[in-house]
Amino acid sequence: MSLTHLRLTAVFELRRLFATRRGALWLLAFALVWGLLLRYPILGAADLMRRDDMREFFISLSPDGLSTLYLWSSPELAVFWVAALVLYPMATIGLAADQMASDLQRGTLRFLTLRVSRDSLLLGRFLGMLAIQLMMVLASLAGTLGLALYKGAPLMPVLGQSALVTLNLMLVLLPFTATMALLSLLAKSGRQAVVLATLFWLMTPLAIGLLSMAWQPFEQLLLLIPGGQIKDLMVMTPTGALTTSWLPLAQTLVMMALARVTLVRSAL
């Protein structure tokens, strides 16, 4: 595997985002969605959290859960954390759906593998998708920081937690991106990969649940499904969320290993 080939493949993914109509539409949709989220839900929820009566209500509603949101240095950042944990994995499913599908269907992967190895192609595109998502996370987080500082949040604590939020979000997105790399090798198009992803995240937990009714240890297979820890992360601080970092890393390794086996065995 060549580092140069990895870099060139990753950079190509970035160029495809910024230099194509599809990429431009995606960026426009991203800017509109997060602009509206920052202006209304995030800002509005943060203002509610600052009210003493609402604080008592939230804590009484969930003493062991929502109360941790008040440990954040800024309500805006706390609300952003919850929103990002829901929205970014969903965005990843659409954004990373066509890592391989179209090229595999058109036969262009055969041409590409004459110049780079299959491993370099798979990992390079995976890294390119991660770079795109990192830019999206940083852009939306910058808007949130602007709101937090405008409302009087302390600069250094907010910056420190923002760095941890970025790290945690990228860890969460790793297995989603890897899963879409695998599904894009099994699908004939990006849209079909999204359909496969929907079926995967809906049917796999159900199937494992039925199997665990017959034999309890099967329940541990739920750990292989990306995103299973998101509900718990919502009521954690960024520092606490890092204690679960082993899980998305393990899920990513499993999914990328399956993707590599699938690509190696594929007839290009």
Secondary structure, 3 states (H helix, E strand, C coil): CCHHHHHHHHHHHHHHHHHCHHHHHHHHHHHHHHHHHHHHHHHHHHHHHCCHHHHHHHHHHCCCCHHHHHHCCCHHHHHHHHHHHHHHHHHHHHHCCCCCHHHHHHCHHHHHCCCCCHHHHHHHHHHHHHHHHHHHHHHHHHHHHHHHHHCCCCHHHHHHHHHHHHHHHHHHHHHHHHHHHHHHHHCCCHHHHHHHHHHHHHHHHHHHHHHHHHCHHHHHHHHHCCCCCHHHHCCCCHHHHHHHCHHHHHHHHHHHHHHHHHHHHCCC
